[in-house]
Structure formats: C-alpha cells, structure tokens
Amino acid sequence: MDRLVQTLNQRSIEIFRRIVEAYMETGEPVGSRTLSRISGLTLSPATIRNVMADLEEIGFLYAPHISAGRLPTEAGLRFFVNGLLEMGTLTRDEKKNIECLCDGSGKNIQEMLEEATLALSGLSQCAGLVLAPKTEASFKHIEFVNVGTGRVLVILVTDDGSIENRILEVPLGFPSSALTQAGNYLNHRLQGHTLSEAKSIILQELGEDKANLDELTQKIVTLGLGSWAETPSGGTLIVRGQANLLQEAALPEDFSRLRGLFSVLETKETLLNLLEAAIEAEGVQIYIGTENPHYNLTDYSVILSPYTNGRGAVVGAVGVIGPTRLNYGRIIPMVDYTAKVITRLIAPS
C-alpha cells in the first residue's frame, strides 16, 4: 500500500482531505456530488468518483452501504493525521481557561486531576481521562504503630498528599524499638524517592550490609515497604464526561459500540496499559480505532499525553476518548497543553 500512496497526486490528496474534513464535521458518508459543490474544488462528479475509487482501492475509503458515499477507513484517518492534518494552536484565552479549570490551589493531587479531567471533557466534548499510578508517588513519611496481637499498622504519606495504611503480621512480642528504628531509617534515607526506587535502595543497602540495622529492624523495613512496592501498580483512573459520547449515538449499533467502550473505561488494567505506552513514547500519542493494541473498538480514538513529576519522570497521562471523527487538529494541542499544565502544578519550580 505504501507504494500506492506514493503515487497519489495532489488532486487525489486534496479530494481525500476534503472527504475527511466533511466526515469529521457531519459524521456522514461523503458523495461525489457533495464534493463537487464544495467551494474551490472545480471537478466534475465523474472525475471525483474515479479518484474516490482509487482511494478505496488503496484502503483509505470504504462504502458503508451500496450506492452510498464514502467514509475514511482507520488507515485513511491515520494517513490524514500523520501527513495532512493542520494542527491548530490554542489562543491565549483558551490556555488561560485550561489553567483556571485545572487550578491546583487549595486542592490535593487527586482533586486537581479530577478538575483536569472535567476540563478536558468539557472543552473537547469527549470523555476525559487521567491515569496516575500510585506507585510513582514520592515517599514523604512512614510510621509503624504497634496495634497489638502481632499486628503493626503502617502509615505511608506520599508527597502528593495521599495517605495509605497497611496492616502487617509480625511475631508476638516484636519490640517497639525495632519499629522506631525502622521508621527513623526509612524517613531519613528514602525521603523524596518513589516507592519502587526506595525498594531498590533498601535491597542494595541490606545486601551490602550498609544499613547498620539489626535483624529484627531489617525485617520490619522490608515488610513495611514491600507491602506497597510489591503490590501491582493499580493506580488511579479518573474518567469524566461519558455522557458526551451519548450525543454521538443515534443508531442501535452506535449504542452497542458504546457499551463496549464503557466496558473498556471500567477496566482499569486496560487503560493503564495505555499509560505504559505513553511512558515508553514521547509526546502526544494517538490511537485510532482498532489499531490500539490494548482493546479492539471501532469508531473511537484515544489522544493521550504524559505528564511528569519534579524529577522529570513520567508519572501519569491525561487525554480524551471520542469518536474517530473528532477534531484532531483542535484536541491534540488541547491535550498536550493540559499535560503541561498538570506537570507545572505537581512540580512547581
């Protein structure tokens, strides 16, 4: 197909661009007569039909019904996004609007991310989403509290303001001094590191006997931190604005596809896999329909951009899910700028 694409002349490319733009505006199949009436396109319907047939042959267009107009395929949309899309720029007012909607003053990280999700949902008229793995939060404070009968309460505070508790089972008569020493060691040595980084440091120091801890204290250290660091990342998933997608549904098959999409949105693991892809790549990632490796849904696209913490490490991603005919040129810079705003809010200079 690549060789056929290279043979497309400027006329074919212009017709294809007009078809995609008309589809994004209306969601309806585009016919040759409609195109012939578009201002600036001085071609007969017969000529346009021939070009459309060529575009269909290389897999960029398809006919949803006999004698209907044509719609772009996922391959066609990918070609459009990669090579023909005219990227918009946000105005000063639009940037200020995003900043105000995401304003983190007086809010913890969770609340700020919820505001960012709502902002993207409202501005894009899609479903907004934010992915934020808990395991990437930096260690701030840990405390071990003996609650009796061989049980220890571990209280962990991270630098995003989150507080989590775990109960550890320890041998009866475990000395309080070991709990105090373990807490002092962790708070002094590991503050500012993520939990995964902390675990790596602990294992190295214990393995090289550099921690200067007795055997009981070493045990509570590894148990305490391991209760978080060895837990699957899970993470925080925030989705807002699903109702926006209902506005696009008109036919029974539309609602059937929506049910599949909502099922994906409820499956945290599936969307966290998208985050992994965002972490490995750079910049805004665009997944069109079934080309997404993590789920198989037609007619929906995902635009996702990572954001970073104060150390420049990717800790989450923000984006939207909407119909494949969404306005990529407008929404891509919107998602990108929102990710930059979140980065600035969670990692102030």
URPEWO-V967561 format. One record per run of one state. SS is the DSSP state (hx for helix, st for strand, lp for the rest). FROM is the first residue (numbers start at 0). TO is the last residue. Records with the same first field share a line. If there is no record, write none. Layout:
SS: FROM-TO / FROM-TO
This chain:
lp: 0-0 / 6-8 / 26-28 / 30-30 / 36-43 / 57-59 / 62-68 / 72-72 / 84-90 / 101-107 / 124-125 / 132-132 / 136-136 / 148-149 / 158-161 / 169-174 / 189-192 / 207-213 / 229-234 / 240-240 / 246-250 / 265-266 / 280-283 / 291-298 / 308-312 / 323-326 / 346-348
hx: 1-5 / 9-25 / 31-35 / 44-56 / 73-83 / 91-100 / 108-123 / 133-135 / 175-188 / 194-206 / 214-228 / 241-245 / 251-264 / 267-279 / 288-290 / 327-345
st: 29-29 / 60-61 / 69-71 / 126-131 / 137-147 / 150-157 / 162-168 / 193-193 / 235-239 / 284-287 / 299-307 / 313-322
